Amino acid sequence: MSLSHTAAEYMLSDALLPEPSSSRAKGLRLELPSDRLLKFVTVGLPLFLVSLAFAREFSAGSQISCFSPTNFTGKQSAYTDTACWDSLIHHGFDAEGHAVTKSLWALKVFPYSLLVVAVLMYLPYLLWRYAAAPALHCDLLFIIDELDKSYNRSVRLVQHMKKVQQASAEPEQFWEEYERARRERYFEFPLLERYLSCKQHAHALVFIYILRNLLLLLFLAATCLYLVFLHLNIFFQDEFSCSIKTGLLQEETHIPQLIPCKLVFFSVFQIISLSVGSVYVLLIPVVIYNALQLCQWDKGLLSVYEMLPAFDLLSRRMLTCPLNDLNVILLFLRANISKLTSFSRLNAVSALREATANKEDIDTVIDFMTLLAGLETTKPKHQ
């Protein structure tokens, strides 16, 4: 055997991919990077700010400061602060002089409402994790394994073709048989291609993914509206008039009708609400962009694999409306591209193919590897 044939045989042996390990199944990413960022910010930001608010409450003590009359003792002043904080009702007068009351309880429950917001923002993630992630994990694992296996099958086919060509007495007859086999699709590996075609007619994953983004968009918009309501109605009133003449103190004449009070934590809640609202407003376009990704195909990944024999999902125009499970799977394949070992090798072959002067001589990876194997001297040129 000549040195060139021995080198070609070693080259083809090195081109084979190793058998997949069990760590591949454990390391699959079932969230897109943008979705992971959204989950981290929408859930983590209110939790972080609420923890700061609670920390300040515990360190600063009382959240309210009332201006009690000078004849009040220390215990009476403390009672006034406690009673006004418990009621948190502003007593005032309208333009006609009638007494009106306004509840400021939204300020008291504001930190807890942010906890509710964090829980709501986590619900779309739970929906995806338990309703779609298990099926997506199985799909990705099967497709990644089949793509790598298809690549290995192509390399083994090249190895067999090289041996047959070396043993053939008539090179022209060998290439005629090769062309006939390609026309009759003897090189076809239909399982993966048919599986991907079936995913074009499934809509479970795309429905859950769109529902997840719609829920997240709804919760973001509702939170922003809630914060706007607080600012327009409550967050501009850090001082209020409190009445403690209730119960046993109702008949006490030395107690004034209204006692002015000031909210100590008011500026902190304003900063927290503005921070959460501004960040959530900026995240709304990100959520919309994630949903709009499904309106177009990611054809770059499958186009690379079309160099494999008879893998023509794109060329046969099988990609129709992009709103289906196959498009979702393609997005997550792109996110798990590091697990797809064959993609990097085929991508390098594709780049070399683009740089080749005689592109008509390289139709598939089989042709390319055949040229590297030293068979280009006997292969007839395509017309």
Secondary structure by P-SEA (a helix, b strand, c coil): ccaaaaaaaaaaaaacccccccccccccccccaaaaaaaaaccaaaaaaaaaaaaaaaaacccccccccccccaaaaaaaaaaaaaacbbbbccccccbbbbbcccccaaaaaaaaaaaaaaaaaaaaacccaaaaaaaaaaaaaaaaaaaaaaaaaaaaaaaaaaacccaaaaaaaaaaaaaaccccccaaaaaaaaaaaccaaaaaaaaaaaaaaaaaaaaaaaaaaaaaccccccbbbbbccccccccccccccbbbbbbcaaaaaaaaaaaaaaaaaaaaaaaaaaaaccccccaaaaaaacccccccccccccccccccaaaaaaaaaaaacccaaaaaaaaaaaaaaaacccccccccaaaaaaaaacccccccccc
